Amino acid sequence: MNEMPDWFPEPSIQDDGWALERESTADWLSRSPLNRAKEMRRFLNFNISQLPLSWQPILCRDFQRRDWDTVLFELFVGRTLQLLGASITVQDPIEATGKRPDFTAEFLDGSVTVEATTITTNATLRQQLRDNESLVQIIATLIPLECSVAIWRLPRLSPNDAKHQFKAAVSRLLYAAIDEARHARSPVDVDEELESGEFWLTVYPQRLGTNGIVTHGMAGGADDTEHCIPRAFRRKKKQVRKSNLPVILALTPSPLGGDLEDFDKALFGRSYERRGFNNEITEVGFHADGIFASKKPEQPTYAAALVYPTIGYRHVPDPVLYLNSRFSDLLPENLMKLRVQFLDQQGHIGIQEPQLIGLLDAMQFVSNEV
């Protein structure tokens, strides 16, 4: 087992504040003595130390310079392959193209090429939540130390829009609600239609959450995860084509992304039902029109997809292996010990239950109590 260097060392100058607006996770971890930060550093140091020695400093540098969630996902994929019993090398070139996929995973009974990608989903919703944060900070400055608020709805104001009218309205509404909550000793709702949009929150007469903020506001809109999945396969195709090994694309949706049902639909297809004149069900079936359900005769670029519903520092579920119906060879046996989903002979989604359960627990997640 590798020694465990402090890729994320304990800070010499400590600042116990929570992450600031637009502050990177790496910068916050470099200064915070909070238990959560300590546990995150422990989690990262442990898992980085298990990876190939040559990749460890590169990965640590990537955490400082690249998108944090993208790099974290690469760590998850590398550790998953190791925990499944593979020896991994990083960015081996494909002889025919010179491209360098993320991993070559060598199992006792075969090897695979693995490329990892985070699917960018629900960009509008994520932008709306980012815009909310400037309004949340205004509200946080107005909350007395002994009170808290849960924010449900905020007006649509971008960081560049004037905020003085919003601040004046919030001050008036918030102080009245705080006074009422103190006297009633119970939560009080504020729901008002401002010129800039709906403003809805709940005031609590006790301190809860970080900086008195229990929730940071919600965003609404249609989930586009299902439609983003095929784009990820097309985008990565040039990176992995002409590999002489079976190719697996490892995927996870970005925060606010969908769930396994979106992958079922995008990769395999969807169930349907038809109704008669009196609205009675006359037919049920399954349209196998996903990208892994193609009837093309040639071998596919991708043998399978390794899907992570979510990643993070606290316990997360093990990934699910989706098999491409056109891939006619065998994958390493240990990969097949995960939960496997496939198209059966009738063209419906089949499920092979996992032989390994709690595989990722060996990553030593952060305790839920922190």
N, C-alpha and C positions, 0 to 999 in steps of 0.2 A: 504494500500500500504506500502511496506517495506521502511524503511529509506535507504538512499543511501550512504553507506560507501565508502571511497576512496580505493578501491582495487588497483587501479592504481593512486596513488597520483601525484600531481604536483611535479616536481623535485626541491629539495632544492639547488642543484648545477646544473646550466644549461649549456648545451653544444648544440649550435644551428646547429651542423653539421648533415648532412643526414646520414642515416644508413651506417655503414662501411661494407666492404666485410666480410661475415660470422658472422656479429653481429646479435644476435637474436632480434626479434621484441620486446620482453619484455625488453631487455637491452636498446634498442633505446628509447622506451617509458619512461623508468625510468630517462632519462637524457635530452630529447629534449623539448625545449620551443616552437617549431614551431607550427603554428596554426593547421596544419594537426595532429600533435601528440596530442595536446590538445583536438581536436575533437574526436580522436580515444579513448582517455582516457575517455572522457565523454560518448561516445557510450558504451564502455565496462562497466564502472561503473553503468550506468543506467540499462543495461540489466542484469548484474549479480545480481543487487539489487532486481530484480523482481522474481528471482528464489528461490526455497526453501532455507530457512536459513541454513540448515545443509549442503547444497551442495555448497554454495557460497565460503567458504574458500578452499574447495577441488578444485573447478574449478579454482580459482585464482592460487593456487599452481600448478595445471596442466599446466596453461599457462606458468609458469616459467620453467617447467621440461620436458613437453612432446612436441610433434610436434604441433606447433602453429595452423596450419590450421585444424588439427584433433580436437583440443579442441574448436576452434571457431565454427566448424560445430556442435559439441554437444550443444554448447550454442544456435545456431540457431534452432536446432530441439526442444530443451526444450522450448524455447520461442514461437515457432510455435504452439506447443501443448497447451500452456497456452493461446495464442491469439485465438485459436479455442474453448476455453472454458473449457479445461481440467484442472483438478488438477493433478499434476505430483509428483511421487516419483521416487527416483533414485536408481538403482541397487537393486531392490527387488529380492530375490532369487527365482528361480523356484523350487518348492518343490521336483519334481521328479529327478532333476539333480544337484541342488545346484548352477547352473550357474546364473550369475547376468546380465541380459540385462540392457541396459542403462536406460530405462524409463518404468514405468507403468503409463499410462494416463487414468484417470477416468473421463468419460463424464457423463452427466445426464442419457443417455440411453445406457450405456455400457462402457466397458474398453478394452484397447488394450495394448499389449506389443510392445515397439518400440526399435529397435536397430539401432544405427547410425554408418555409416562407410564411410570414404572417399576412393574412388576408385583410386588406383595408376595407372595413365595412362601415356603413352608416356615417359617412363623412359629415352630412348635414347635422345629424344629432350631436356628434362629437363637437362640432363647431359651436352649436348652440350652448352646450354645457361649458365650453371654454369661455364664451361670451358671458355666461352667467356669473363666472367667478369674480369679475370686476364689481358686479352688483352685490355678490355675497360679501366681499371685503368691506363694502360700505355698511352693510347691515351689521357685520361683526363689530365694527367700531362703535355702534350705538347700543350694544347689549350690555346691561349692567352685569357685574361679576356674578351675582347670585341668580341670574336668569339664563334661559337658553331659548333658541328658536329652531323649529323644523321648517325649512323652506320648501314649498310645494310648487309654486308657479312664480315666475319672474317675467317682467316685460321683455320684449325683444329689443334690447339695446346692445349695440356693438361696443367694443372698447373705445372707439373713436367718437361715439355719440356723447353729447353733453349729459351730465348726470345730476346737475344741481336741482332740477325739478323732482327727479326721482328721490334724491336724498331728503329734500324738504318734505315730500309726501310720506316717505318711510318714517322720518322722525316723528311726524304728527301721529301717524297710525300706531307706530310701535310703542311710543311712550304711553298712549292711552291704554293699549292692550296690556302692557307690563303692569301698569297701576291696577287694572282690573284683575289680572292673574294673581297679583300679590294679595289683594283683598279676598278673592275667592279661594285662594290656595289651590287652584286647579288650572289646567291649560285653557287658553283662550285663543280662538281662531280669529284671524284677520283676513278677510277676503274682499278686495276692493278692485274696481276697474279704474286704473289710472289712464292718463292720456296715452301713455306708451304701451299699455297692455295690462293683463291681469296680474295682480299682486296678491299672493295667498301664502300665508304662513301660520304656524301655531306657536304661541308663546308659552313657555313653561316657567313656573315660579321657582325653579331650582336649576343648578348648574348641571348640564349634560353635554356630552360630546366634546369635540375639540374646539377651543375658542368660543364655546357656547353655541356652535352650529351643529345641529343634529343631522340634518340633510341639506344638500346644496342645491336643491331645485331639480326639476325634471325637464326632460325634452321629449317632444312628441314627433311621430313620423313613422313611415313604413320602414320595416326592416328589409334591407337589400342583400343580406348575406347570401341567399341562394343564388342570386345573379352575379355576385362577385366571385364565387368559387370557380366557375369555368374560366374566368379571366386569369386567375392565378395559374391554372394549368397551361394556358396558352403562353403566359408571360415567361414561365420557366422552361418551356420546351426547348429553346435553343441552348439552354445551359446544360441539359442532360442528354440531348439526342446523340445517337451513335455510341452510347456507352455499351461496352461489351458485357455489362452486368445488368440484371434486372434493376429497374429504377423505381424507387419509392419516393413520392412527394409527401413530405410531412407538413401539415397545415394546422393553423389555429386561427380563429377569428380574432380581430382586434377587439379591445374592450367595447362593450355594447353590441357585440356580434351575436349571431344566432346560436342554435344548438344543433344536435346531431340530426334532427329532422330536416334541417336545411341541407345537410350533406347527403342524406338519403335521397332527397328530391333531385339535387344537382348531379349526383353521381349515378343514381339508378333510375329514378322516375317517381311517379306519384300514383296513389290510389285514386279511383274515381267511382262515382255512382250516377246512374241515370234514373230519372223519375218519370212516371206516367202521367196521364191526364189528371188524375186525382191525387197527384203528389206521392203516389206509392213508389217504392224503390223497385225498379224493374231489372236493373243490372248493376253489378259491382265488378270492378276489375282493377288492373294495374297497367298504366302506360309506362313501359320500360324505355324511356326516351332520354335517360341521363347519359353523361359522357362516358361512363363505364359500361354502358349497355349497347354500344355500337355493334353493328353486324359486319363491319369491314373484315376482310379475310386476313389482312396482314397483322403481324404482331404489333401491339401498341407501344408507344413511347413509355408509358407508365404501367408497371405491373400492379401497383397498388397505391393507396393513399393511407398515410398514418395520421389520423385525425385526433387532435387534442381539443376537447370541448372548451377548455380554459387552462391557463397556466397561472402560477402565482407562488407566493412564499408559504402560504398555508396549504393544508392538504387539498390536492386536486385529484380528479378521477384519472385512472389510467387511460392511455390512448386506445383508439379503436382502429383496427386494420380493415380497410375497404378493398376488396379484391376486384381487379378489372376482369370482366367476363371474357375478354379476348386474350388474356394472358394464359398460355397453355402449359407453361413450365411450373416448377415447384419453387416456393420460397423456403428459406431456412426454417426448420421445424420450430425453433424458439419464437420466431415471429408469429407463427400460427398459434401460439399459446395465449396470445392476447384475445380479446373479444374480436371476432371476425364477422364481417357482414359481406354478403355476396348475393348475386342473382341466382336463384335456383332454377331447376329444369323447367318449371312452369312460368318463369319470368317474373317471379315475385322476390322480395327481399328475404333472404335467409340469414339466420343468425347462429353462429357457433359460439357458445358461451365460453368465457375465458378459463383456461387452466391455471393461469397466474392471476391472483387478485391482490391488489395493494402493492403492485410492483414499484411504484414511485415512492412508497413510504420510505424506502432506503435512502432517499434524498435528504431525509431528516428535516422535514418542514418546520416552519415556525409554529410554535404552540398557539392554539386559539385563545389561550388565556393572556397572551401578551398584547 
